[in-house]
């Protein structure tokens, strides 16, 4: 069995949640093997079938062609069937092979956490619901929970130990939705035919249906303390990948200064890739420099404003691996990049964007599309970027209807810091760079916000913008 990063972090969070607990001696066993609403399922198929809903089969296949690639989804109602506050001690998922290709007698099948909700009669390779896309085609997968070698012999039972996921889900450490969502994925190299069909929850013979057996006990918390950790969010427009106020392109200077602020996630605007400003892979270079200056591994996601491979765009750097990523192209050559990271057992959707520089109406168009897209993303949500609008403008007012301006909130709280030459926190000629967090992000608590003085001894800045850093506690 392989235990995921997501679940491992969630288990650490759970251990810190209670200072002491007393567990009831009695254990309860619950079996999930009926069809809906207890268990729902679907198969996702790529290529020509990427928009076709397949709610009656459970199939995996590592395809030699896109149209043959398939993944199986299962969702178990641990939300309603297991009481809140229960301590899960065991959770075993069993599936039964219905048929398998003769060409491949054994295949390695992995069980993954699915990090976002989906609807059985709506989900496809491209979409989790009719009105909401997956952030990554084929389902938003977390980390690998367990894997097994699966034969092609009908009737073969395959057992996956998914205790860490179910334990974290039931405890609420993965969010308010306590359902258990699993994807079965063929991990071996693609072949001409690697198909595995599994019996579904609608199989008349209950002994052949997918079964989740959960053992749990009730815990009573006698003394508790909230588990909390911090998330340092940095936003900085790089000016074409690190062109300083002296007119010199120096990405190392830019990243070295950024690294000194010790961000956990970093939104960077105006990153250039193989264009007139930078005839090299800017995103890869910035990520390599961040590793050089911090000694840590960094993960990144980049998109140009047009969606083309090369050009100017937005980039996210993260100390945390990504559970999912997505890109939303906005009108007027704008784009938003989103990643999902897991912090203290909580999934955070972190988005970087850059709005049009010279038109209020265009910026409002972009904000409209951005906010409509964000509604389909799970809490908690943070949006960072260069909005090219001042704090008193209509753009900020539109954002503040559903999001909190972290710098303004920190000012109100008395925890905003700038420097004597810039007491109001201007990020350029005025305050146009923002870190917003959604009003529904109950797992986030703003600690402070700061705009930094990045001038060197000669008064030169690494960019024509100043960075803003907001620090959150994650509960």
N, C-alpha and C positions, 0 to 999 in steps of 0.2 A: 504493500500500500504506500502511496505517496501522499503526504499531507500538504495541502496548499498553503501558500503565503497568507491568503485571505483568512483562512480558518485559523492558522497558527496565531496571527495577530489578534483575531477575535477571541481566541482562548486566553491569550495573555490579558486582554481587556476584561474578560469575565473573571479571571482570577483576582484582578485588582479591585473588582467591583464590590466584593464583600470582604470585610475585615474578618468576620467569623460567621459561620452558618451552622445550623443544626439540621441534619438530613433525617427525614423520616425513614424508618427501617423498611417500610413497605415500598415495593417497586411495582409499577404498572407497565404492562406490555400492551401496545396498540399495534394492530396490523392494518396497513393500508393496501388493499388489493381490489377494492371495488372501482367501478368507473366513476365518472363525475357525479357529485362535485369532489369526492375524495381524491381521485386521481384523474388528471387530464393529460393529454399527450398529442404529439404531432411529429411529423417528419419534415425537415427542411431540405430542399433540393435546389442545387445551384443551376447555372447556365440558363437554358431555355425554360426551365421550370422555376426560376428564381422568384416569380410573382404568383406561383400557384400554391394554394393552401392544401396540405395533405394531412387531414386530421384523423385518418383511419388506419394508418400503418406506423410501425416503428422499425426503421431501417437505417443501417449504417453502411457506408461504402466510401473508401478512399479511391477517388475516380481517376481514370486515365484521361477522361474528358470532363469538362465543367458540368455538363448536363447530367452526369452520372454521380456526382458528388452528393452524399446525403449524410445528415446527422439526425439523431432521434432526441426529442425533448420529452421530459416527464415533469409534472408538478404534483406535489403531494400536499394535502391540506393540513400541515402541521400547525397552521395558524389557528384553526377552529377546533381541531381534535385534541390538541395538547394544551393544557392550561398554562397561562403566563406564570413565570416563577418556577416552572418545572426544571429539574436538573436531568438532562439526558445523559445516560450512561452507555447506551449502545444504539446504533442505527445501521442496519444492514439492508442494502438494496439487492434484490434478486430478480434477474430477468432470465427468460427461457428462450433458447434458440428455436425458432419455428422452421427455418431453412437457412442453408448457407451454400455459397457457390462451391462447386466441385473443384474449381481451379485453385482455390486457396483453402487448404484444410485448417489452417489456424490464422487468426488475425488478432492483433493487440487492440483491445477496445479500452478507451479511457472514459472515466466519469468526471465531468467538469461541473463546477458551480455555474449556473446561469445568473448573471448579476442583475438582470432587469426583467420586469414582468412581461408576460405575453398572453395572447388569447388563442385558445385551441382552434377555433374556427376562423381565425383571421391571420395567424402567423405564417410567414413565408421565409425563404432565404433572405429576402431584402427587408421584410417588415415584421415587427413584433406584434403590432396591431394595425388595423386598416389605416389609421391616421398617424402612425408613428413608426419610423424606421429603426432597425437595429443600428447601433453605432458602428458595428462591423458586420459585414455580410456573413450569414450563417450562425447568427446568434452572438450575444455579448457574453463571452466566456470569461469566467474568472480563472483561477488556477486549477491544475489537475488535482483531483481528490484521491483517485485510486485508478489502477489499471489492471487488466487481466487478459490472459491469452484465451481466446474464444474459438472453439472448434466449429466445424460446419455440420456437426451431427445434431439432427432435430431432437429436442428434449433436453439438451445440455443446459444445466443450471449455471448461471454466472453470478457470483456474489461480489458486491463492492461494499467495502466498509466506508460509509460516509458520515460516521459519528461526529467528526469535528464540525462539519457544515450544519447538520441538524441541530447540534447543541448550540451553536452560535445563532442560528435562525430562531429557534424557540426562545432563547434568552433575550431576543430583540437586539442583539449586538450588530446585526446587519441592517437595521432599520425597523420601522414600525410594521412592515409587512413580514410576518413570520412564516411564510410558505417556504417549502424546500423545492428548489428548481434545479434540475439536472439535465445535462446534455451528454449523450453517449456519442463518442467520436472515434472513428478508426484512426489509430496512430501510426500504422505501418505505411510504407511507401505504396503509391498507387499501382494497381495492376489492372489487367483487362477486366477482371470481375472479382471483387473482394466483398461482395454483398453478404450481409448478415441481416436476416429478418427475425424480429422477436415477436412473441405473442403480445397482444395489446391488453389493456384493461377491460376491453369489451369481449374478450374470449369467454365463451360459456363455461369452460372448465376453469374454476378458480385456481386450481393448482398450477396452471400454466401462466397466469397473469403476472405482470410486474408486481412485486411485493416489497413494501418497506416495513420492516419490523423495528419498532422503536421501544426501547425500555427507558422509563424515566421514573424519578421520584420527586416529591414535593420538597422544596427547601424553604426554610423560614429564616429570614435574615434578622439576626439579633443586633449586629452593629454593622453599619455600612458606610462606605465612603465612595464618592463618585470617582471613577477612573477618568483621567483627563491627560491630554498631551497637547503640545502646541503645534501649530502649522504656520510657518513663515511664508507669506505670499509676496513676491516681488513683481512689480510692473515697471518696465522701462523700455521706451522707444529707443532703438539703437542708432537711429539715423544712418540708414543704408549699411547696416552691419558693423557699425563702429566708427563712423566718421566724426571726429571730435570737433570742437569749436575752433580748432586751429586748421580745419580743413583736411586733416590727415586721416586716412583710413587705417585704423589700428584696432582690429578686433581683440587682440590680446589685452590691450589697455582697458577696453570696455569690460571684458569678462573678468579680468583680475579685480577690478573695482566691484563688479556685481558679486563676485564670490565672497568679498569681504563682508557682505551683509548677511551671509549665511542663510540664503533662502532654502526652503524646501521645494517650492514650486515657483517657476519664473516665467512670466509672460513677456515675450520680446516682440516688438513690432519693427517693421522695415528690415527684415532679414532678407538678404539677397542671395539668389542661387543662379550661377552661370548667366549673368546679365551684364549690362554695361558698367554697373558699379562694382561687381565682384565676379570675376571670371573663374569662380571656383564654387564648391559646394559649401555655402555659408552655414547652413544648419549643422552639417557634420563638423565643420571647423569650430563653431561655437561650443558644441557639445564636447569635443575633444579638449578644448581649452578649459572648459569648466572642470573636467576630470583632472586636468593637469594642475589647476590651482586649488583644488579641494582634496584631491586624492580619493575621490569617491566615484562610483559609477553613476552616470546620469542617463536618463531616458528622454527621448525627445520626439515631438510630433510637429510637422511643418506643413503648411499649405500656402501656395501663392493666392493672391486675391482673385485670380481668374480660374484657379483650379489646374492651370498648366503645370508641367513638371518644373519649369524654370521661370524665374522672375522674382518679384518682391512679394513678401508675405509675412505671416505671423507664425511664431514658434513657441512651443512650451517645452521647457526643461524641467525635469522632475527627479528628485532623489528616489521617489517611489516608483516601482514598476507600474505599468498601465494595465488595468483590468479591461479597459476598452478605450477606443478612440473613435473620433468622427470629425467630419468637416462639413460645414454648412456654407455654401456660397450665397452671399447676399447680393442685392442689386448694386449697380454702380461700382463694379470691380472690387467688392469687399468680400471678406471671408471671415468665418469664425472657426477656430480649432478647439475641439473639446477632448479632454481626456478624463477618465475615471481612475482615481487613485484611492487606495484604502488606507485610512489613517485611524489608528486606535479602534479598529473594527468598524469604522464608518466609511461608507462610500461617498466620495466627494467628486462631483462634476465640476471640473475647472476649465473655464473657457477663456481664450485669448482672442481679441478682435481689434480692428483698426478702422474707424469710420472715415468717410470722405472728408477732405480738408476744406472744401469751399462751397458747401451748399447745405443750409439747414434742412431743406425739404428732402434732399437725398439722404442726409443722416437720419432723419426721422423714418424714411422708408427702410433703411437698414436696421434701425432699432426695432421697427415693427416686425420684420422678418426674424430678427434675432430672438425677440421675446416669445414669438409664436413657437419657434423651434425649441427654446429652452423649456417651455411648458411641458414638453414631452420627455424631459430629462428628469431623472429622479433627484430628490433632495439628498444631500445638501448641495447647493449650487453657488459657485463663485464666478463672476465675470470680471476680467481685467482687460484693460486696453487703453489705447489712445482714442478718445472720443471726439477730439478736435472741437470741443464745446466747453464753455465756461460753466462753472457751478450754478450760476443763476439762469442759464439758458434753458429753453424748453426741452432740449435733449435730456438734460439731467433730471428735470421734473418728470419726464416720461419714465425714465428708469426708476426713479424713486417711488413710483406708484406700487411697485412690487419688489423692489430691491432697496437695500440700505447702502448709502455712500459711506464707506468705512472711514475715510478721512473726516468727513463732516460729523459722523457719529463720535469719533474719537475726540474731536474738538469739543463737542457737547459734553463728553464724559471727562474732559480734562486730561486725556491721555494722548493727544496729538503733539508731535514734536517736529519742528523744522530747524531753522538756525537764524541768527540775528539779521542777516541780510535778506532773509526770505521768511518772515514770520507767518505769512498766510499759506505757505505750502505750495507755491507756484511750481508746476512741473515743467513749464516752459515760460512764455510771456505771461501766462495765467495758469490756473489749475485746469488742465485738460486731460490728464491721465488719471484713471480711476480704478479702484478695486471695489466692486459691488458684491454684496452677498444677499441671497434671497431672504425675504421675510419669513419664509417657511422653513429656513434652515435652523431647526431647533438644536441640532448637534453643534452648531458654531456659536462661540461666544467671543466677541471682539475684545481683545486686550489693549491694543494700542495701534497707532499708525504713525509713520514717520516719512518725511521728505528729506533727502540727504543733500548735503553740500558736497559736490563731487569735483570741485575745482582743485587743480594741483597748485604748486607754489607759484606758477606763472598765470594762474587764473583760467587755465584751459580745462574744459570738461571733456570726458570721453564721448559725449553725445550732446546734441543741442537740447535734449530733454534731461530732466532730473528724475531719479528713480523714487518710487513710493513703495514702502513696505508696510503691510498690515499683518499683525500677529493675532491668531485666533487660538483659543483653547477648543479642543475637540472632545466632546463627552459621549 
